[in-house]
Amino acid sequence: MITEKISKTNGHKLSIDEIGDDHLFSGLDTPMKASAFEMSDTEKKERISILFSEIMDVLGLDLTDDSLQGTPDRVAKMYIEEIFSGLDPKNKPKVALFDNKYQYNQMLVEKNITFYSNCEHHFVPIIGKAHIAYKSSGKVIGLSKLNRIVQYYAKRPQVQERLTNQIANELKTVLETEDVAVIIDAKHLCVSSRGIQDDTSTTVTTYYGGEFNNASKILELQNYINN
């Protein structure tokens, strides 16, 4: 029975029924099997297509219908090449840094980065905006690369808390500074389209590192974002 499966958190075992709709933040790394990349993308798409055909068949859909017969292949391609492409390290954006020749030593803010992710508990969309800020340690990054880092970590089954920390840790590593801030404001369709069906609420998660981890800098950053 599916309800007999268990998850461990804080040393306690929870049944799937006990977990319910709660989002467990089990760790910083996306849970992956060691053998995750032994199968080629082509093989994965073929396998997903077969399995999704079975799901559609169980639901009672007519796979001979002109509108539906290509759906399993479309879903498989979408999973591998688009919405879950961030699972594969080969898709990680290559980032080049440049000398901070302008000697700009204040915070740089990139706000309203739109992203689409998927809740790992129900596989339905998370739609949101990310706001990123950093202070140069002597190097700067191309603005588009900030967007690409967000998209890379968003394009996988996610928990918003993990997504926030993954983006922050990547920026700290790439920029060689602790002075990084990440704010994510997102709508979860597992809340709005099913379950409680609350279409108005959003979830906000934050990471403040280095110089950003004080009240004055947080207020300054929030003023930039809200104006």
C-alpha positions in Angstrom: 0.0 0.0 0.0 1.2 3.5 -0.8 0.3 4.7 2.6 2.8 2.3 4.2 5.7 4.1 2.6 7.6 6.3 5.0 9.8 9.4 5.0 12.4 10.4 7.5 12.6 13.9 8.9 14.3 15.1 12.0 14.8 11.5 13.0 11.1 10.6 12.9 9.3 8.3 10.5 6.2 9.7 8.9 3.6 7.9 6.8 2.5 9.5 3.5 -0.9 10.1 5.1 0.8 12.0 8.0 2.8 14.1 5.5 -0.3 14.9 3.6 0.2 18.1 1.6 3.0 19.4 3.7 6.2 20.2 1.9 9.2 18.4 3.4 12.5 20.1 3.0 14.7 17.0 3.2 18.0 18.6 2.1 19.8 21.1 -0.1 20.4 18.6 -2.9 17.7 17.5 -5.2 17.1 13.8 -4.3 18.6 11.8 -7.2 19.5 8.2 -7.8 23.2 7.3 -8.3 22.1 5.8 -11.7 20.2 8.9 -12.8 22.2 9.5 -16.0 23.0 5.9 -17.1 20.1 6.1 -19.5 20.4 8.4 -22.5 17.9 11.2 -23.1 16.4 9.3 -26.1 15.9 6.2 -24.0 14.4 8.2 -21.2 11.9 9.8 -23.6 11.0 6.4 -25.0 10.4 5.0 -21.6 8.4 8.0 -20.3 6.2 7.9 -23.4 5.4 4.2 -22.7 4.6 4.8 -19.0 2.5 7.9 -19.7 0.5 6.0 -22.3 -0.3 3.5 -19.5 -1.4 6.4 -17.2 -3.7 7.7 -19.9 -5.0 4.3 -20.6 -5.8 3.7 -16.9 -7.6 7.1 -16.9 -9.8 5.7 -19.7 -8.6 8.0 -22.4 -8.7 6.8 -26.1 -5.1 6.8 -27.3 -6.3 6.2 -30.9 -8.0 9.7 -31.0 -6.1 12.1 -33.2 -5.8 14.7 -30.5 -4.4 12.2 -27.9 -2.3 9.8 -29.8 0.8 12.0 -29.8 0.4 13.1 -26.2 2.7 10.5 -24.6 5.6 11.5 -26.9 4.9 15.2 -26.3 4.9 14.8 -22.5 8.2 12.8 -22.7 9.9 15.4 -24.7 8.6 18.2 -22.5 9.8 16.4 -19.4 13.4 15.8 -20.6 14.1 18.8 -22.8 12.1 21.5 -21.0 10.4 21.5 -17.6 12.8 19.0 -15.9 16.0 19.8 -17.9 17.5 21.2 -14.8 18.0 17.7 -13.4 20.8 17.1 -15.8 24.2 18.7 -14.9 25.1 19.0 -18.6 22.4 21.8 -18.8 24.0 23.8 -16.1 24.8 27.3 -17.4 28.4 28.2 -18.1 29.2 31.4 -16.2 32.0 33.8 -17.1 33.0 36.6 -14.7 34.4 40.0 -15.6 36.5 42.4 -13.7 34.5 45.1 -11.9 36.1 47.9 -14.0 33.4 50.3 -13.1 34.3 49.9 -9.4 30.7 49.6 -8.6 30.6 48.6 -4.9 27.0 48.9 -4.0 24.4 46.1 -4.3 23.3 45.0 -7.7 19.7 43.9 -7.9 18.1 41.8 -10.6 14.4 41.7 -9.8 11.2 40.0 -11.2 13.0 37.0 -12.8 10.0 34.9 -13.9 10.3 31.2 -13.5 8.2 28.1 -13.8 9.0 25.0 -11.7 7.1 22.0 -10.5 6.1 20.9 -7.0 7.9 17.6 -6.3 4.9 16.4 -4.1 2.2 16.7 -6.8 4.1 17.4 -10.0 2.0 20.6 -10.7 3.4 24.0 -11.5 5.0 26.5 -9.2 4.9 29.9 -10.9 6.9 32.8 -9.4 9.4 35.6 -9.5 12.9 35.6 -8.1 14.8 38.7 -6.9 18.6 38.4 -6.7 21.1 40.8 -5.2 24.9 40.7 -4.7 27.8 42.9 -3.9 30.9 42.4 -6.1 34.0 40.8 -4.6 36.0 42.3 -7.5 34.2 40.3 -10.2 30.8 40.8 -11.9 28.5 38.4 -13.8 26.5 39.0 -16.9 22.9 39.8 -16.0 21.5 37.1 -18.3 23.5 34.5 -16.3 21.6 35.4 -13.2 18.4 34.5 -15.0 19.9 31.3 -16.3 21.0 30.1 -12.9 17.4 30.6 -11.6 16.0 28.7 -14.5 18.4 25.8 -14.2 17.5 25.1 -10.6 13.8 25.8 -11.2 13.5 23.3 -14.0 13.2 20.2 -11.8 10.8 18.9 -9.3 11.2 21.3 -6.4 10.5 22.6 -2.9 10.6 26.4 -2.8 12.9 26.4 0.3 15.4 24.2 -1.5 15.2 26.3 -4.7 16.0 29.4 -2.8 19.0 27.9 -1.1 20.3 26.2 -4.3 20.3 29.5 -6.2 22.0 31.3 -3.3 24.7 28.7 -2.9 25.4 28.7 -6.6 25.7 32.5 -6.7 28.1 32.4 -3.7 30.3 29.8 -5.4 30.3 31.5 -8.8 30.7 35.1 -7.4 33.2 34.1 -4.7 31.3 36.2 -2.1 28.9 35.6 0.8 27.2 38.9 0.0 24.2 37.4 -1.8 20.5 37.7 -1.3 17.7 35.7 -2.9 13.9 36.3 -2.5 11.3 34.1 -4.2 7.6 34.9 -4.3 5.6 32.1 -5.9 2.2 30.6 -6.4 1.8 26.9 -5.9 -0.8 25.2 -8.1 -0.9 22.3 -5.6 -2.5 24.9 -3.3 -4.6 26.9 -5.8 -5.8 24.2 -8.2 -6.4 21.3 -5.8 -6.5 20.6 -2.1 -7.5 23.8 -0.3 -8.0 25.6 -3.6 -6.7 29.0 -2.4 -6.1 31.0 -5.5 -4.9 34.2 -3.8 -2.0 33.2 -1.5 1.6 33.1 -2.5 4.7 31.8 -0.7 7.8 33.9 0.0 11.2 32.5 0.9 14.4 34.4 1.4 18.1 33.9 1.8 20.3 36.8 3.1 24.1 36.2 3.2 27.0 38.3 4.3 26.4 42.0 4.3 22.7 41.4 3.4 22.1 39.7 6.7 21.3 42.9 8.6 18.1 44.9 9.0 19.3 48.0 7.1 20.4 46.1 4.0 17.3 44.0 4.0 15.2 47.2 4.1 17.3 48.8 1.3 16.8 45.6 -0.8 13.1 45.5 -0.2 12.8 49.1 -1.2 14.5 48.4 -4.5 12.3 45.4 -5.2 9.0 47.2 -4.3 9.7 50.3 -6.3 
